[in-house]
Amino acid sequence: MSALPLATAGSALLIDAAGTLLRPAESVARTYARLAARHCEIDEHAVAERLPGIMQRARALRAAQPDWRPYWAEVVRVSTGCDSPALLDALLEHFTRAEAWRVTEGAERCARAVAERGMKVAVVSNWDVRLRATLEALGVSSWIDAAIISAEVGVEKPHPEIFHRACERLGVRADRALHVGDDHHDDVDGARAAGCLALLWPAEVGSFDALAQRLLGDEPSQP
């Protein structure tokens, strides 16, 4: 792997949202089952088994609307067996709120530390248009330079274009940008196809504090 860019002017740290920067306060399957219980009978374990498959199979529906409502409607219907618009509305509203999420330990410290050396920081995420409000509510928007959200720019990871958009927004070359994310295909392969460096979270990173040390030059850049 190429050496990581040190935190200086002209460099950038790109961070994936769900699964990297953000994690649900409770498991998604538990939330689905808890809210669905008002409308139908469903077991949390059944939801957990169905969710990964339908979230992948329904991806093409994301392009239909910026709020991804047709996509989420299909995900909720298949995973819970319940086709209630009220349930869909409740889940969409829940996952917009700050209390539905936790910011990963050390992320803010890392972002602020590298920013002090001139490095730009951005969130690059496959998400619907609700993400911007969620980042605001969590306070994340105060310590990043930009959020590049697939539903807003019209292209999703792993397509290189979303990474190019991020680099253009931040004013950096792709080879001076490092993307960190938890999906090997979308995050690592996508970023590298765009000419960026990439690390898989958490296997190749460890923690945001460890990442900050590497970007600040306090630790060797090779894992």
C-alpha positions in Angstrom: 0.0 0.0 0.0 1.2 3.5 -0.8 2.3 5.7 2.1 -0.6 7.6 3.6 -0.7 11.4 3.0 0.5 13.4 6.0 -2.0 15.9 7.4 -0.9 19.1 5.5 -2.5 21.7 3.3 -3.6 20.0 0.0 -4.5 16.7 1.6 -7.9 15.3 2.6 -9.5 12.7 4.9 -12.7 11.2 3.5 -14.9 9.3 6.0 -17.8 6.9 5.3 -20.8 7.5 7.4 -22.8 4.4 8.5 -20.6 1.7 9.9 -17.6 3.9 10.1 -18.3 7.4 11.5 -21.8 6.5 12.7 -23.3 3.4 14.3 -26.9 2.9 15.4 -27.7 3.4 19.1 -29.5 0.1 19.0 -29.3 -2.6 16.3 -31.3 -1.7 13.2 -33.1 -5.1 13.4 -34.2 -4.3 17.0 -35.5 -0.9 16.0 -37.4 -2.3 13.1 -39.0 -5.0 15.2 -39.8 -2.7 18.1 -41.6 -0.1 15.9 -43.2 -2.8 13.7 -44.7 -4.5 16.8 -47.4 -1.7 16.7 -48.5 -2.8 13.3 -47.7 -6.6 12.9 -46.1 -9.5 14.6 -42.4 -9.8 13.8 -39.3 -11.3 15.5 -36.1 -9.3 15.7 -34.0 -12.3 14.6 -36.2 -12.7 11.5 -35.6 -9.0 10.6 -31.9 -9.4 11.1 -31.8 -12.3 8.7 -33.8 -10.5 6.0 -32.2 -7.1 6.2 -28.8 -7.6 4.5 -30.3 -9.3 1.5 -33.1 -6.9 0.8 -30.9 -3.8 1.3 -28.6 -5.1 -1.4 -31.3 -6.3 -3.8 -33.3 -3.1 -3.6 -30.4 -0.7 -4.2 -31.7 0.2 -7.7 -34.7 1.8 -6.1 -32.6 4.5 -4.4 -32.4 6.4 -7.7 -36.1 6.9 -7.8 -36.3 9.7 -5.2 -33.7 11.7 -3.2 -35.3 10.6 0.1 -35.0 7.0 -1.0 -38.6 6.4 0.1 -39.4 3.6 -2.5 -36.2 1.9 -1.5 -36.9 2.1 2.3 -40.5 1.0 1.7 -39.3 -2.2 0.0 -36.6 -2.8 2.7 -39.2 -2.3 5.5 -41.9 -4.4 3.8 -39.6 -7.4 3.1 -37.7 -7.3 6.4 -40.7 -7.0 8.6 -43.5 -8.4 6.5 -45.5 -5.3 7.2 -46.6 -2.9 4.4 -47.8 -0.1 6.7 -47.0 3.5 5.6 -47.2 4.5 9.2 -44.4 2.1 10.1 -42.3 3.4 7.2 -42.9 7.0 8.4 -42.0 6.1 12.0 -38.7 4.5 10.9 -37.7 7.3 8.6 -38.3 9.8 11.3 -36.5 7.7 13.9 -33.3 7.4 11.9 -33.2 11.1 11.1 -32.9 11.9 14.8 -29.5 12.4 16.6 -30.5 10.0 19.4 -30.7 7.1 16.9 -27.0 7.3 16.3 -23.6 7.3 18.0 -20.5 9.0 16.7 -17.6 6.6 16.7 -15.1 7.3 19.6 -12.2 9.5 18.5 -13.7 10.7 15.2 -14.0 14.3 16.3 -10.5 14.3 17.9 -9.0 12.9 14.7 -10.8 15.4 12.5 -9.8 18.4 14.5 -6.2 17.3 14.9 -5.6 16.8 11.2 -7.5 19.9 10.4 -5.0 21.9 12.5 -2.3 20.8 10.1 -4.3 21.9 7.1 -5.9 18.6 6.1 -9.5 18.8 4.8 -12.1 16.4 6.3 -15.3 15.3 4.5 -18.0 12.7 4.9 -18.6 10.7 1.7 -21.7 8.5 2.1 -24.2 6.4 0.2 -27.3 7.9 2.0 -30.5 9.7 1.3 -31.0 13.4 1.8 -31.8 13.1 5.5 -28.2 12.6 6.3 -27.3 16.2 6.3 -29.9 17.0 9.0 -28.6 14.1 11.0 -25.0 15.3 10.8 -26.2 18.7 11.9 -28.1 17.3 14.8 -25.1 15.3 15.9 -22.8 18.2 15.8 -20.6 16.6 13.1 -21.1 19.4 10.6 -19.2 21.7 12.9 -16.0 19.7 12.5 -16.0 18.6 8.9 -15.5 20.7 5.8 -18.1 19.0 3.6 -20.6 16.2 3.3 -20.9 14.5 -0.1 -24.1 12.5 0.0 -25.0 10.2 -2.9 -28.7 11.2 -3.0 -27.6 14.8 -3.5 -24.9 14.3 -6.1 -26.7 11.5 -8.0 -23.9 8.9 -7.9 -23.1 6.2 -5.3 -20.0 4.5 -4.2 -18.2 2.5 -5.6 -18.5 4.8 -8.7 -15.3 6.9 -8.8 -17.3 10.0 -9.6 -18.5 10.5 -6.0 -14.9 10.5 -4.8 -13.9 12.9 -7.6 -16.7 15.2 -6.4 -15.4 15.1 -2.9 -11.9 16.0 -4.0 -13.1 18.8 -6.2 -15.2 20.2 -3.3 -12.2 20.2 -1.0 -9.7 21.4 -3.6 -7.3 18.4 -3.4 -5.9 15.9 -5.8 -7.2 12.4 -5.6 -3.8 11.0 -4.8 -3.7 13.3 -1.8 -7.0 12.0 -0.4 -7.5 9.0 2.0 -10.9 7.4 2.2 -11.8 5.3 5.3 -14.8 3.0 5.1 -16.2 -0.3 6.2 -17.3 -1.8 2.9 -14.4 -3.2 0.8 -16.2 -3.0 -2.5 -18.0 0.4 -2.1 -15.3 2.2 0.0 -11.9 0.6 -0.7 -12.3 -0.5 -4.3 -14.3 2.6 -5.2 -11.8 5.0 -3.7 -8.8 3.3 -5.2 -10.5 3.3 -8.7 -10.9 7.1 -8.3 -7.1 7.4 -7.6 -7.5 7.9 -3.8 -5.8 6.0 -1.1 -8.2 3.8 1.0 -8.2 1.9 4.3 -10.8 -0.6 5.4 -12.5 0.2 8.7 -11.7 -1.0 11.3 -9.3 -3.8 10.1 -6.7 -1.5 8.6 -7.3 1.4 10.8 -7.8 0.2 14.4 -9.3 3.4 15.8 -9.6 7.1 14.9 -7.0 8.0 17.5 -4.6 5.5 15.8 -5.5 7.0 12.4 -4.7 10.5 13.7 -1.3 9.4 14.8 -0.5 8.0 11.4 -1.7 11.1 9.6 0.2 13.4 11.9 3.4 11.4 11.4 3.5 10.1 14.9 3.3 6.5 13.8 4.6 4.6 10.8 2.2 4.9 7.8 2.4 1.2 7.1 0.0 -1.1 9.0 
